[in-house]
């Protein structure tokens, strides 16, 4: 049961964090946290900045708490599709790299570089322009 729980936890994290619109969805998460008074995030962009460190925390969690059960995804992709990499980890790493890139742009609002599914526009409509 413990191993199944760890596999399920890893699958949940991998599926959420590898989602193509993950970075955009974090902006919704900011408002959920704000409403629930969870965390110390000052703005949407502050949550994005702190997400860079969150990637490292989750990477450590995969290794320790979850006993590297995420490694089985590589076996899945190899046996099912003859792809010898963990596509979930690749997507997560690409998002992390992109997030760092847009946060480092001088005089730029990182949210202007998040275009998937019109999420940023919907958030701006609902909550207004917040940084």
Backbone as XML, in Angstrom:
<?xml version="1.0"?>
<chain id="A" units="angstrom">
  <residue number="1" name="UNK">
    <atom name="N" x="0.828" y="-1.187" z="0.000"/>
    <atom name="CA" x="0.000" y="0.000" z="0.000"/>
    <atom name="C" x="0.872" y="1.251" z="0.000"/>
  </residue>
  <residue number="2" name="UNK">
    <atom name="N" x="1.988" y="1.186" z="0.725"/>
    <atom name="CA" x="2.872" y="2.359" z="0.787"/>
    <atom name="C" x="3.437" y="2.688" z="-0.592"/>
  </residue>
  <residue number="3" name="UNK">
    <atom name="N" x="3.888" y="1.670" z="-1.302"/>
    <atom name="CA" x="4.459" y="1.896" z="-2.633"/>
    <atom name="C" x="3.393" y="2.434" z="-3.584"/>
  </residue>
  <residue number="4" name="UNK">
    <atom name="N" x="2.201" y="1.880" z="-3.523"/>
    <atom name="CA" x="1.113" y="2.373" z="-4.382"/>
    <atom name="C" x="0.808" y="3.830" z="-4.062"/>
  </residue>
  <residue number="5" name="UNK">
    <atom name="N" x="0.800" y="4.184" z="-2.788"/>
    <atom name="CA" x="0.572" y="5.573" z="-2.396"/>
    <atom name="C" x="1.650" y="6.498" z="-2.932"/>
  </residue>
  <residue number="6" name="UNK">
    <atom name="N" x="2.896" y="6.053" z="-2.907"/>
    <atom name="CA" x="3.998" y="6.865" z="-3.418"/>
    <atom name="C" x="3.919" y="7.011" z="-4.929"/>
  </residue>
  <residue number="7" name="UNK">
    <atom name="N" x="3.549" y="5.949" z="-5.602"/>
    <atom name="CA" x="3.388" y="6.013" z="-7.049"/>
    <atom name="C" x="2.253" y="6.975" z="-7.407"/>
  </residue>
  <residue number="8" name="UNK">
    <atom name="N" x="1.165" y="6.891" z="-6.690"/>
    <atom name="CA" x="0.030" y="7.787" z="-6.939"/>
    <atom name="C" x="0.411" y="9.241" z="-6.679"/>
  </residue>
  <residue number="9" name="UNK">
    <atom name="N" x="1.127" y="9.486" z="-5.601"/>
    <atom name="CA" x="1.574" y="10.849" z="-5.283"/>
    <atom name="C" x="2.502" y="11.376" z="-6.368"/>
  </residue>
  <residue number="10" name="UNK">
    <atom name="N" x="3.433" y="10.557" z="-6.818"/>
    <atom name="CA" x="4.354" y="10.960" z="-7.886"/>
    <atom name="C" x="3.586" y="11.254" z="-9.172"/>
  </residue>
  <residue number="11" name="UNK">
    <atom name="N" x="2.633" y="10.390" z="-9.491"/>
    <atom name="CA" x="1.839" y="10.586" z="-10.710"/>
    <atom name="C" x="1.049" y="11.891" z="-10.646"/>
  </residue>
  <residue number="12" name="UNK">
    <atom name="N" x="0.505" y="12.198" z="-9.483"/>
    <atom name="CA" x="-0.252" y="13.435" z="-9.317"/>
    <atom name="C" x="0.658" y="14.647" z="-9.548"/>
  </residue>
  <residue number="13" name="UNK">
    <atom name="N" x="1.811" y="14.658" z="-8.917"/>
    <atom name="CA" x="2.747" y="15.773" z="-9.090"/>
    <atom name="C" x="3.218" y="15.882" z="-10.533"/>
  </residue>
  <residue number="14" name="UNK">
    <atom name="N" x="3.595" y="14.750" z="-11.126"/>
    <atom name="CA" x="4.075" y="14.766" z="-12.507"/>
    <atom name="C" x="3.011" y="15.284" z="-13.463"/>
  </residue>
  <residue number="15" name="UNK">
    <atom name="N" x="1.777" y="14.841" z="-13.287"/>
    <atom name="CA" x="0.730" y="15.252" z="-14.220"/>
    <atom name="C" x="0.417" y="16.735" z="-14.096"/>
  </residue>
  <residue number="16" name="UNK">
    <atom name="N" x="0.381" y="17.256" z="-12.884"/>
    <atom name="CA" x="0.100" y="18.679" z="-12.711"/>
    <atom name="C" x="1.247" y="19.540" z="-13.216"/>
  </residue>
  <residue number="17" name="UNK">
    <atom name="N" x="2.455" y="19.204" z="-12.808"/>
    <atom name="CA" x="3.591" y="20.065" z="-13.106"/>
    <atom name="C" x="4.068" y="19.970" z="-14.546"/>
  </residue>
  <residue number="18" name="UNK">
    <atom name="N" x="3.703" y="18.918" z="-15.250"/>
    <atom name="CA" x="4.102" y="18.792" z="-16.651"/>
    <atom name="C" x="3.027" y="19.330" z="-17.601"/>
  </residue>
  <residue number="19" name="UNK">
    <atom name="N" x="1.897" y="19.716" z="-17.065"/>
    <atom name="CA" x="0.815" y="20.289" z="-17.857"/>
    <atom name="C" x="1.343" y="21.499" z="-18.641"/>
  </residue>
  <residue number="20" name="UNK">
    <atom name="N" x="1.008" y="21.573" z="-19.910"/>
    <atom name="CA" x="1.503" y="22.663" z="-20.757"/>
    <atom name="C" x="1.100" y="24.043" z="-20.230"/>
  </residue>
  <residue number="21" name="UNK">
    <atom name="N" x="0.010" y="24.117" z="-19.501"/>
    <atom name="CA" x="-0.455" y="25.401" z="-18.970"/>
    <atom name="C" x="-0.180" y="25.531" z="-17.470"/>
  </residue>
  <residue number="22" name="UNK">
    <atom name="N" x="0.754" y="24.763" z="-16.959"/>
    <atom name="CA" x="1.045" y="24.784" z="-15.521"/>
    <atom name="C" x="1.411" y="26.182" z="-15.029"/>
  </residue>
  <residue number="23" name="UNK">
    <atom name="N" x="2.297" y="26.850" z="-15.726"/>
    <atom name="CA" x="2.737" y="28.169" z="-15.271"/>
    <atom name="C" x="1.569" y="29.153" z="-15.241"/>
  </residue>
  <residue number="24" name="UNK">
    <atom name="N" x="0.717" y="29.084" z="-16.247"/>
    <atom name="CA" x="-0.451" y="29.957" z="-16.264"/>
    <atom name="C" x="-1.402" y="29.619" z="-15.120"/>
  </residue>
  <residue number="25" name="UNK">
    <atom name="N" x="-1.590" y="28.351" z="-14.853"/>
    <atom name="CA" x="-2.510" y="27.924" z="-13.794"/>
    <atom name="C" x="-2.024" y="28.334" z="-12.408"/>
  </residue>
  <residue number="26" name="UNK">
    <atom name="N" x="-0.733" y="28.562" z="-12.275"/>
    <atom name="CA" x="-0.206" y="29.039" z="-10.997"/>
    <atom name="C" x="-0.823" y="30.385" z="-10.613"/>
  </residue>
  <residue number="27" name="UNK">
    <atom name="N" x="-1.197" y="31.168" z="-11.595"/>
    <atom name="CA" x="-1.807" y="32.463" z="-11.306"/>
    <atom name="C" x="-3.159" y="32.281" z="-10.622"/>
  </residue>
  <residue number="28" name="UNK">
    <atom name="N" x="-3.922" y="31.269" z="-11.039"/>
    <atom name="CA" x="-5.165" y="30.934" z="-10.331"/>
    <atom name="C" x="-4.846" y="30.496" z="-8.899"/>
  </residue>
  <residue number="29" name="UNK">
    <atom name="N" x="-3.783" y="29.723" z="-8.769"/>
    <atom name="CA" x="-3.393" y="29.231" z="-7.457"/>
    <atom name="C" x="-3.092" y="30.391" z="-6.506"/>
  </residue>
  <residue number="30" name="UNK">
    <atom name="N" x="-2.503" y="31.453" z="-7.030"/>
    <atom name="CA" x="-2.230" y="32.622" z="-6.197"/>
    <atom name="C" x="-3.517" y="33.118" z="-5.545"/>
  </residue>
  <residue number="31" name="UNK">
    <atom name="N" x="-4.592" y="33.216" z="-6.326"/>
    <atom name="CA" x="-5.854" y="33.728" z="-5.781"/>
    <atom name="C" x="-6.507" y="32.734" z="-4.823"/>
  </residue>
  <residue number="32" name="UNK">
    <atom name="N" x="-6.326" y="31.455" z="-5.070"/>
    <atom name="CA" x="-6.816" y="30.451" z="-4.120"/>
    <atom name="C" x="-6.074" y="30.579" z="-2.799"/>
  </residue>
  <residue number="33" name="UNK">
    <atom name="N" x="-4.758" y="30.729" z="-2.869"/>
    <atom name="CA" x="-3.963" y="30.912" z="-1.649"/>
    <atom name="C" x="-4.351" y="32.195" z="-0.927"/>
  </residue>
  <residue number="34" name="UNK">
    <atom name="N" x="-4.533" y="33.240" z="-1.697"/>
    <atom name="CA" x="-4.881" y="34.538" z="-1.110"/>
    <atom name="C" x="-6.215" y="34.450" z="-0.365"/>
  </residue>
  <residue number="35" name="UNK">
    <atom name="N" x="-7.204" y="33.835" z="-1.001"/>
    <atom name="CA" x="-8.524" y="33.694" z="-0.382"/>
    <atom name="C" x="-8.458" y="32.828" z="0.878"/>
  </residue>
  <residue number="36" name="UNK">
    <atom name="N" x="-7.649" y="31.788" z="0.835"/>
    <atom name="CA" x="-7.531" y="30.875" z="1.974"/>
    <atom name="C" x="-6.519" y="31.365" z="3.012"/>
  </residue>
  <residue number="37" name="UNK">
    <atom name="N" x="-5.875" y="32.486" z="2.695"/>
    <atom name="CA" x="-4.835" y="33.034" z="3.576"/>
    <atom name="C" x="-3.724" y="32.007" z="3.830"/>
  </residue>
  <residue number="38" name="UNK">
    <atom name="N" x="-3.284" y="31.381" z="2.736"/>
    <atom name="CA" x="-2.216" y="30.383" z="2.773"/>
    <atom name="C" x="-0.975" y="30.979" z="2.118"/>
  </residue>
  <residue number="39" name="UNK">
    <atom name="N" x="0.151" y="30.834" z="2.756"/>
    <atom name="CA" x="1.404" y="31.308" z="2.171"/>
    <atom name="C" x="1.591" y="32.801" z="2.363"/>
  </residue>
  <residue number="40" name="UNK">
    <atom name="N" x="2.741" y="33.245" z="1.949"/>
    <atom name="CA" x="3.087" y="34.658" z="2.106"/>
    <atom name="C" x="3.376" y="35.299" z="0.748"/>
  </residue>
  <residue number="41" name="UNK">
    <atom name="N" x="2.571" y="34.986" z="-0.230"/>
    <atom name="CA" x="2.790" y="35.484" z="-1.581"/>
    <atom name="C" x="2.235" y="36.892" z="-1.703"/>
  </residue>
  <residue number="42" name="UNK">
    <atom name="N" x="3.059" y="37.808" z="-2.197"/>
    <atom name="CA" x="2.666" y="39.201" z="-2.314"/>
    <atom name="C" x="1.896" y="39.484" z="-3.601"/>
  </residue>
  <residue number="43" name="UNK">
    <atom name="N" x="2.090" y="38.650" z="-4.605"/>
    <atom name="CA" x="1.464" y="38.887" z="-5.903"/>
    <atom name="C" x="1.560" y="37.621" z="-6.750"/>
  </residue>
  <residue number="44" name="UNK">
    <atom name="N" x="0.942" y="37.675" z="-7.911"/>
    <atom name="CA" x="1.040" y="36.560" z="-8.860"/>
    <atom name="C" x="2.499" y="36.315" z="-9.230"/>
  </residue>
  <residue number="45" name="UNK">
    <atom name="N" x="3.207" y="37.393" z="-9.518"/>
    <atom name="CA" x="4.603" y="37.266" z="-9.941"/>
    <atom name="C" x="5.471" y="36.752" z="-8.789"/>
  </residue>
  <residue number="46" name="UNK">
    <atom name="N" x="5.159" y="37.144" z="-7.562"/>
    <atom name="CA" x="5.885" y="36.626" z="-6.408"/>
    <atom name="C" x="5.723" y="35.111" z="-6.318"/>
  </residue>
  <residue number="47" name="UNK">
    <atom name="N" x="4.515" y="34.620" z="-6.557"/>
    <atom name="CA" x="4.297" y="33.169" z="-6.564"/>
    <atom name="C" x="5.128" y="32.518" z="-7.665"/>
  </residue>
  <residue number="48" name="UNK">
    <atom name="N" x="5.172" y="33.136" z="-8.840"/>
    <atom name="CA" x="5.992" y="32.592" z="-9.930"/>
    <atom name="C" x="7.461" y="32.535" z="-9.511"/>
  </residue>
  <residue number="49" name="UNK">
    <atom name="N" x="7.954" y="33.595" z="-8.886"/>
    <atom name="CA" x="9.358" y="33.612" z="-8.445"/>
    <atom name="C" x="9.632" y="32.482" z="-7.449"/>
  </residue>
  <residue number="50" name="UNK">
    <atom name="N" x="8.724" y="32.299" z="-6.518"/>
    <atom name="CA" x="8.927" y="31.270" z="-5.491"/>
    <atom name="C" x="8.733" y="29.857" z="-6.047"/>
  </residue>
  <residue number="51" name="UNK">
    <atom name="N" x="8.094" y="29.762" z="-7.196"/>
    <atom name="CA" x="7.905" y="28.460" z="-7.834"/>
    <atom name="C" x="9.234" y="27.874" z="-8.291"/>
  </residue>
  <residue number="52" name="UNK">
    <atom name="N" x="10.196" y="28.718" z="-8.638"/>
    <atom name="CA" x="11.512" y="28.217" z="-9.052"/>
    <atom name="C" x="12.091" y="27.335" z="-7.949"/>
  </residue>
  <residue number="53" name="UNK">
    <atom name="N" x="12.023" y="27.780" z="-6.698"/>
    <atom name="CA" x="12.495" y="26.969" z="-5.578"/>
    <atom name="C" x="11.621" y="25.766" z="-5.316"/>
  </residue>
  <residue number="54" name="UNK">
    <atom name="N" x="10.325" y="25.888" z="-5.611"/>
    <atom name="CA" x="9.395" y="24.779" z="-5.422"/>
    <atom name="C" x="9.785" y="23.591" z="-6.298"/>
  </residue>
  <residue number="55" name="UNK">
    <atom name="N" x="10.258" y="23.869" z="-7.505"/>
    <atom name="CA" x="10.717" y="22.785" z="-8.383"/>
    <atom name="C" x="11.802" y="21.962" z="-7.691"/>
  </residue>
  <residue number="56" name="UNK">
    <atom name="N" x="12.729" y="22.635" z="-7.022"/>
    <atom name="CA" x="13.807" y="21.928" z="-6.333"/>
    <atom name="C" x="13.273" y="21.113" z="-5.157"/>
  </residue>
  <residue number="57" name="UNK">
    <atom name="N" x="12.313" y="21.664" z="-4.438"/>
    <atom name="CA" x="11.703" y="20.949" z="-3.308"/>
    <atom name="C" x="11.027" y="19.674" z="-3.806"/>
  </residue>
  <residue number="58" name="UNK">
    <atom name="N" x="10.299" y="19.783" z="-4.898"/>
    <atom name="CA" x="9.596" y="18.621" z="-5.450"/>
    <atom name="C" x="10.592" y="17.588" z="-5.976"/>
  </residue>
  <residue number="59" name="UNK">
    <atom name="N" x="11.645" y="18.041" z="-6.599"/>
    <atom name="CA" x="12.678" y="17.121" z="-7.084"/>
    <atom name="C" x="13.247" y="16.309" z="-5.921"/>
  </residue>
  <residue number="60" name="UNK">
    <atom name="N" x="13.503" y="16.983" z="-4.819"/>
    <atom name="CA" x="13.998" y="16.300" z="-3.613"/>
    <atom name="C" x="12.947" y="15.332" z="-3.067"/>
  </residue>
  <residue number="61" name="UNK">
    <atom name="N" x="11.687" y="15.744" z="-3.113"/>
    <atom name="CA" x="10.607" y="14.876" z="-2.622"/>
    <atom name="C" x="10.514" y="13.606" z="-3.453"/>
  </residue>
  <residue number="62" name="UNK">
    <atom name="N" x="10.676" y="13.741" z="-4.780"/>
    <atom name="CA" x="10.664" y="12.547" z="-5.630"/>
    <atom name="C" x="11.733" y="11.563" z="-5.169"/>
  </residue>
  <residue number="63" name="UNK">
    <atom name="N" x="12.917" y="12.066" z="-4.889"/>
    <atom name="CA" x="14.040" y="11.204" z="-4.504"/>
    <atom name="C" x="13.869" y="10.582" z="-3.126"/>
  </residue>
  <residue number="64" name="UNK">
    <atom name="N" x="13.438" y="11.368" z="-2.164"/>
    <atom name="CA" x="13.419" y="10.886" z="-0.780"/>
    <atom name="C" x="12.055" y="10.336" z="-0.385"/>
  </residue>
  <residue number="65" name="UNK">
    <atom name="N" x="11.115" y="11.207" z="-0.181"/>
    <atom name="CA" x="9.801" y="10.803" z="0.332"/>
    <atom name="C" x="9.120" y="9.788" z="-0.572"/>
  </residue>
  <residue number="66" name="UNK">
    <atom name="N" x="9.254" y="9.969" z="-1.878"/>
    <atom name="CA" x="8.554" y="9.095" z="-2.825"/>
    <atom name="C" x="9.450" y="7.980" z="-3.372"/>
  </residue>
  <residue number="67" name="UNK">
    <atom name="N" x="10.624" y="7.814" z="-2.794"/>
    <atom name="CA" x="11.545" y="6.719" z="-3.156"/>
    <atom name="C" x="11.811" y="6.620" z="-4.663"/>
  </residue>
  <residue number="68" name="UNK">
    <atom name="N" x="11.849" y="7.745" z="-5.337"/>
    <atom name="CA" x="12.133" y="7.793" z="-6.785"/>
    <atom name="C" x="11.160" y="6.958" z="-7.613"/>
  </residue>
  <residue number="69" name="UNK">
    <atom name="N" x="9.917" y="6.847" z="-7.149"/>
    <atom name="CA" x="8.937" y="6.057" z="-7.906"/>
    <atom name="C" x="8.635" y="6.677" z="-9.266"/>
  </residue>
  <residue number="70" name="UNK">
    <atom name="N" x="8.956" y="7.938" z="-9.443"/>
    <atom name="CA" x="8.751" y="8.579" z="-10.736"/>
    <atom name="C" x="9.638" y="7.957" z="-11.824"/>
  </residue>
  <residue number="71" name="UNK">
    <atom name="N" x="10.657" y="7.223" z="-11.425"/>
    <atom name="CA" x="11.557" y="6.584" z="-12.388"/>
    <atom name="C" x="10.821" y="5.572" z="-13.260"/>
  </residue>
  <residue number="72" name="UNK">
    <atom name="N" x="9.704" y="5.067" z="-12.779"/>
    <atom name="CA" x="8.950" y="4.077" z="-13.545"/>
    <atom name="C" x="8.327" y="4.660" z="-14.815"/>
  </residue>
  <residue number="73" name="UNK">
    <atom name="N" x="8.219" y="5.963" z="-14.866"/>
    <atom name="CA" x="7.662" y="6.585" z="-16.073"/>
    <atom name="C" x="8.593" y="6.368" z="-17.266"/>
  </residue>
  <residue number="74" name="UNK">
    <atom name="N" x="9.875" y="6.385" z="-17.004"/>
    <atom name="CA" x="10.830" y="6.141" z="-18.091"/>
    <atom name="C" x="10.631" y="4.737" z="-18.662"/>
  </residue>
  <residue number="75" name="UNK">
    <atom name="N" x="10.426" y="3.768" z="-17.776"/>
    <atom name="CA" x="10.164" y="2.393" z="-18.227"/>
    <atom name="C" x="8.857" y="2.332" z="-19.015"/>
  </residue>
  <residue number="76" name="UNK">
    <atom name="N" x="7.866" y="3.059" z="-18.566"/>
    <atom name="CA" x="6.580" y="3.094" z="-19.267"/>
    <atom name="C" x="6.760" y="3.631" z="-20.682"/>
  </residue>
  <residue number="77" name="UNK">
    <atom name="N" x="7.430" y="4.764" z="-20.816"/>
    <atom name="CA" x="7.614" y="5.354" z="-22.148"/>
    <atom name="C" x="8.451" y="4.446" z="-23.041"/>
  </residue>
  <residue number="78" name="UNK">
    <atom name="N" x="9.428" y="3.774" z="-22.461"/>
    <atom name="CA" x="10.278" y="2.879" z="-23.253"/>
    <atom name="C" x="9.496" y="1.672" z="-23.747"/>
  </residue>
  <residue number="79" name="UNK">
    <atom name="N" x="8.727" y="1.038" z="-22.869"/>
    <atom name="CA" x="8.013" y="-0.174" z="-23.278"/>
    <atom name="C" x="6.807" y="0.132" z="-24.161"/>
  </residue>
  <residue number="80" name="UNK">
    <atom name="N" x="6.148" y="1.228" z="-23.896"/>
    <atom name="CA" x="4.929" y="1.546" z="-24.643"/>
    <atom name="C" x="5.201" y="2.269" z="-25.958"/>
  </residue>
  <residue number="81" name="UNK">
    <atom name="N" x="6.160" y="3.215" z="-25.945"/>
    <atom name="CA" x="6.360" y="4.086" z="-27.105"/>
    <atom name="C" x="7.784" y="4.032" z="-27.662"/>
  </residue>
  <residue number="82" name="UNK">
    <atom name="N" x="8.647" y="3.224" z="-27.061"/>
    <atom name="CA" x="10.053" y="3.155" z="-27.458"/>
    <atom name="C" x="10.740" y="4.524" z="-27.339"/>
  </residue>
  <residue number="83" name="UNK">
    <atom name="N" x="10.348" y="5.270" z="-26.316"/>
    <atom name="CA" x="10.952" y="6.563" z="-26.005"/>
    <atom name="C" x="11.710" y="6.359" z="-24.696"/>
  </residue>
  <residue number="84" name="UNK">
    <atom name="N" x="12.988" y="6.667" z="-24.703"/>
    <atom name="CA" x="13.834" y="6.303" z="-23.565"/>
    <atom name="C" x="14.157" y="7.483" z="-22.642"/>
  </residue>
  <residue number="85" name="UNK">
    <atom name="N" x="13.185" y="8.342" z="-22.454"/>
    <atom name="CA" x="13.298" y="9.446" z="-21.498"/>
    <atom name="C" x="11.966" y="9.577" z="-20.767"/>
  </residue>
  <residue number="86" name="UNK">
    <atom name="N" x="11.999" y="10.236" z="-19.641"/>
    <atom name="CA" x="10.775" y="10.521" z="-18.903"/>
    <atom name="C" x="10.233" y="11.851" z="-19.438"/>
  </residue>
  <residue number="87" name="UNK">
    <atom name="N" x="9.231" y="11.770" z="-20.269"/>
    <atom name="CA" x="8.683" y="12.963" z="-20.907"/>
    <atom name="C" x="8.094" y="13.943" z="-19.891"/>
  </residue>
  <residue number="88" name="UNK">
    <atom name="N" x="7.617" y="13.430" z="-18.769"/>
    <atom name="CA" x="7.090" y="14.307" z="-17.727"/>
    <atom name="C" x="8.207" y="15.160" z="-17.139"/>
  </residue>
  <residue number="89" name="UNK">
    <atom name="N" x="9.322" y="14.525" z="-16.832"/>
    <atom name="CA" x="10.450" y="15.284" z="-16.293"/>
    <atom name="C" x="10.980" y="16.286" z="-17.317"/>
  </residue>
  <residue number="90" name="UNK">
    <atom name="N" x="11.004" y="15.893" z="-18.565"/>
    <atom name="CA" x="11.466" y="16.819" z="-19.604"/>
    <atom name="C" x="10.552" y="18.039" z="-19.679"/>
  </residue>
  <residue number="91" name="UNK">
    <atom name="N" x="9.247" y="17.820" z="-19.617"/>
    <atom name="CA" x="8.297" y="18.941" z="-19.663"/>
    <atom name="C" x="8.473" y="19.839" z="-18.449"/>
  </residue>
  <residue number="92" name="UNK">
    <atom name="N" x="8.659" y="19.245" z="-17.296"/>
    <atom name="CA" x="8.849" y="20.021" z="-16.067"/>
    <atom name="C" x="10.135" y="20.836" z="-16.145"/>
  </residue>
  <residue number="93" name="UNK">
    <atom name="N" x="11.198" y="20.228" z="-16.587"/>
    <atom name="CA" x="12.472" y="20.956" z="-16.715"/>
    <atom name="C" x="12.361" y="22.095" z="-17.727"/>
  </residue>
  <residue number="94" name="UNK">
    <atom name="N" x="11.670" y="21.860" z="-18.828"/>
    <atom name="CA" x="11.478" y="22.918" z="-19.827"/>
    <atom name="C" x="10.683" y="24.080" z="-19.241"/>
  </residue>
  <residue number="95" name="UNK">
    <atom name="N" x="9.664" y="23.768" z="-18.461"/>
    <atom name="CA" x="8.873" y="24.833" z="-17.842"/>
    <atom name="C" x="9.703" y="25.605" z="-16.835"/>
  </residue>
  <residue number="96" name="UNK">
    <atom name="N" x="10.483" y="24.896" z="-16.052"/>
    <atom name="CA" x="11.343" y="25.556" z="-15.062"/>
    <atom name="C" x="12.320" y="26.497" z="-15.766"/>
  </residue>
  <residue number="97" name="UNK">
    <atom name="N" x="12.931" y="26.016" z="-16.835"/>
    <atom name="CA" x="13.880" y="26.832" z="-17.596"/>
    <atom name="C" x="13.188" y="28.062" z="-18.185"/>
  </residue>
  <residue number="98" name="UNK">
    <atom name="N" x="12.000" y="27.866" z="-18.735"/>
    <atom name="CA" x="11.260" y="28.993" z="-19.312"/>
    <atom name="C" x="10.863" y="29.986" z="-18.233"/>
  </residue>
  <residue number="99" name="UNK">
    <atom name="N" x="10.418" y="29.487" z="-17.084"/>
    <atom name="CA" x="10.043" y="30.370" z="-15.984"/>
    <atom name="C" x="11.231" y="31.224" z="-15.558"/>
  </residue>
  <residue number="100" name="UNK">
    <atom name="N" x="12.386" y="30.620" z="-15.383"/>
    <atom name="CA" x="13.575" y="31.383" z="-15.022"/>
    <atom name="C" x="13.884" y="32.443" z="-16.074"/>
  </residue>
  <residue number="101" name="UNK">
    <atom name="N" x="13.768" y="32.058" z="-17.333"/>
    <atom name="CA" x="14.062" y="32.970" z="-18.441"/>
    <atom name="C" x="13.143" y="34.189" z="-18.411"/>
  </residue>
  <residue number="102" name="UNK">
    <atom name="N" x="11.847" y="33.975" z="-18.239"/>
    <atom name="CA" x="10.925" y="35.119" z="-18.278"/>
    <atom name="C" x="11.020" y="35.965" z="-17.014"/>
  </residue>
  <residue number="103" name="UNK">
    <atom name="N" x="11.407" y="35.363" z="-15.904"/>
    <atom name="CA" x="11.570" y="36.137" z="-14.671"/>
    <atom name="C" x="12.830" y="36.997" z="-14.706"/>
  </residue>
  <residue number="104" name="UNK">
    <atom name="N" x="13.815" y="36.598" z="-15.500"/>
    <atom name="CA" x="15.076" y="37.336" z="-15.579"/>
    <atom name="C" x="15.042" y="38.462" z="-16.607"/>
  </residue>
  <residue number="105" name="UNK">
    <atom name="N" x="13.970" y="38.556" z="-17.388"/>
    <atom name="CA" x="13.893" y="39.611" z="-18.401"/>
    <atom name="C" x="13.728" y="40.971" z="-17.716"/>
  </residue>
  <residue number="106" name="UNK">
    <atom name="N" x="14.637" y="41.897" z="-17.990"/>
    <atom name="CA" x="14.514" y="43.213" z="-17.358"/>
    <atom name="C" x="13.319" y="43.988" z="-17.931"/>
  </residue>
  <residue number="107" name="UNK">
    <atom name="N" x="12.699" y="44.759" z="-17.091"/>
    <atom name="CA" x="11.579" y="45.622" z="-17.504"/>
    <atom name="C" x="10.478" y="44.859" z="-18.220"/>
  </residue>
  <residue number="108" name="UNK">
    <atom name="N" x="10.210" y="43.661" z="-17.755"/>
    <atom name="CA" x="9.194" y="42.831" z="-18.393"/>
    <atom name="C" x="8.330" y="42.184" z="-17.318"/>
  </residue>
  <residue number="109" name="UNK">
    <atom name="N" x="7.050" y="42.082" z="-17.605"/>
    <atom name="CA" x="6.124" y="41.390" z="-16.723"/>
    <atom name="C" x="6.072" y="39.934" z="-17.181"/>
  </residue>
  <residue number="110" name="UNK">
    <atom name="N" x="6.496" y="39.036" z="-16.308"/>
    <atom name="CA" x="6.560" y="37.611" z="-16.662"/>
    <atom name="C" x="5.229" y="37.104" z="-17.192"/>
  </residue>
  <residue number="111" name="UNK">
    <atom name="N" x="4.134" y="37.644" z="-16.671"/>
    <atom name="CA" x="2.812" y="37.177" z="-17.098"/>
    <atom name="C" x="2.546" y="37.457" z="-18.570"/>
  </residue>
  <residue number="112" name="UNK">
    <atom name="N" x="3.202" y="38.461" z="-19.133"/>
    <atom name="CA" x="3.022" y="38.768" z="-20.553"/>
    <atom name="C" x="3.583" y="37.667" z="-21.449"/>
  </residue>
  <residue number="113" name="UNK">
    <atom name="N" x="4.369" y="36.786" z="-20.877"/>
    <atom name="CA" x="4.980" y="35.694" z="-21.649"/>
    <atom name="C" x="4.283" y="34.355" z="-21.410"/>
  </residue>
  <residue number="114" name="UNK">
    <atom name="N" x="3.184" y="34.396" z="-20.700"/>
    <atom name="CA" x="2.382" y="33.190" z="-20.449"/>
    <atom name="C" x="1.129" y="33.291" z="-21.302"/>
  </residue>
  <residue number="115" name="UNK">
    <atom name="N" x="1.064" y="32.519" z="-22.360"/>
    <atom name="CA" x="0.025" y="32.693" z="-23.377"/>
    <atom name="C" x="-0.957" y="31.531" z="-23.506"/>
  </residue>
  <residue number="116" name="UNK">
    <atom name="N" x="-0.732" y="30.465" z="-22.818"/>
    <atom name="CA" x="-1.537" y="29.255" z="-23.049"/>
    <atom name="C" x="-2.972" y="29.404" z="-22.564"/>
  </residue>
  <residue number="117" name="UNK">
    <atom name="N" x="-3.875" y="28.944" z="-23.403"/>
    <atom name="CA" x="-5.304" y="28.811" z="-23.086"/>
    <atom name="C" x="-5.989" y="30.120" z="-22.672"/>
  </residue>
  <residue number="118" name="UNK">
    <atom name="N" x="-5.366" y="31.253" z="-22.933"/>
    <atom name="CA" x="-5.982" y="32.534" z="-22.578"/>
    <atom name="C" x="-6.167" y="32.724" z="-21.080"/>
  </residue>
  <residue number="119" name="UNK">
    <atom name="N" x="-5.418" y="31.978" z="-20.289"/>
    <atom name="CA" x="-5.593" y="31.997" z="-18.840"/>
    <atom name="C" x="-5.244" y="33.357" z="-18.253"/>
  </residue>
  <residue number="120" name="UNK">
    <atom name="N" x="-4.154" y="33.949" z="-18.681"/>
    <atom name="CA" x="-3.738" y="35.244" z="-18.137"/>
    <atom name="C" x="-4.808" y="36.293" z="-18.422"/>
  </residue>
  <residue number="121" name="UNK">
    <atom name="N" x="-5.357" y="36.275" z="-19.614"/>
    <atom name="CA" x="-6.414" y="37.245" z="-19.950"/>
    <atom name="C" x="-7.634" y="37.054" z="-19.055"/>
  </residue>
  <residue number="122" name="UNK">
    <atom name="N" x="-8.019" y="35.811" z="-18.813"/>
    <atom name="CA" x="-9.177" y="35.555" z="-17.939"/>
    <atom name="C" x="-8.915" y="36.007" z="-16.513"/>
  </residue>
  <residue number="123" name="UNK">
    <atom name="N" x="-7.702" y="35.801" z="-16.048"/>
    <atom name="CA" x="-7.362" y="36.239" z="-14.694"/>
    <atom name="C" x="-7.383" y="37.753" z="-14.608"/>
  </residue>
  <residue number="124" name="UNK">
    <atom name="N" x="-6.848" y="38.418" z="-15.618"/>
    <atom name="CA" x="-6.845" y="39.887" z="-15.627"/>
    <atom name="C" x="-8.270" y="40.431" z="-15.685"/>
  </residue>
  <residue number="125" name="UNK">
    <atom name="N" x="-9.139" y="39.750" z="-16.434"/>
    <atom name="CA" x="-10.544" y="40.174" z="-16.484"/>
    <atom name="C" x="-11.202" y="40.035" z="-15.115"/>
  </residue>
  <residue number="126" name="UNK">
    <atom name="N" x="-10.941" y="38.932" z="-14.447"/>
    <atom name="CA" x="-11.596" y="38.654" z="-13.185"/>
    <atom name="C" x="-11.019" y="39.453" z="-12.021"/>
  </residue>
  <residue number="127" name="UNK">
    <atom name="N" x="-9.694" y="39.554" z="-11.962"/>
    <atom name="CA" x="-9.047" y="40.143" z="-10.801"/>
    <atom name="C" x="-8.391" y="41.502" z="-11.059"/>
  </residue>
  <residue number="128" name="UNK">
    <atom name="N" x="-8.373" y="41.903" z="-12.306"/>
    <atom name="CA" x="-7.716" y="43.166" z="-12.627"/>
    <atom name="C" x="-6.223" y="42.975" z="-12.794"/>
  </residue>
  <residue number="129" name="UNK">
    <atom name="N" x="-5.544" y="44.048" z="-13.019"/>
    <atom name="CA" x="-4.097" y="44.034" z="-13.255"/>
    <atom name="C" x="-3.365" y="44.077" z="-11.920"/>
  </residue>
  <residue number="130" name="UNK">
    <atom name="N" x="-2.832" y="42.949" z="-11.503"/>
    <atom name="CA" x="-2.059" y="42.882" z="-10.257"/>
    <atom name="C" x="-0.710" y="42.284" z="-10.551"/>
  </residue>
  <residue number="131" name="UNK">
    <atom name="N" x="0.286" y="42.695" z="-9.838"/>
    <atom name="CA" x="1.657" y="42.205" z="-10.063"/>
    <atom name="C" x="2.017" y="41.238" z="-9.057"/>
  </residue>
</chain>
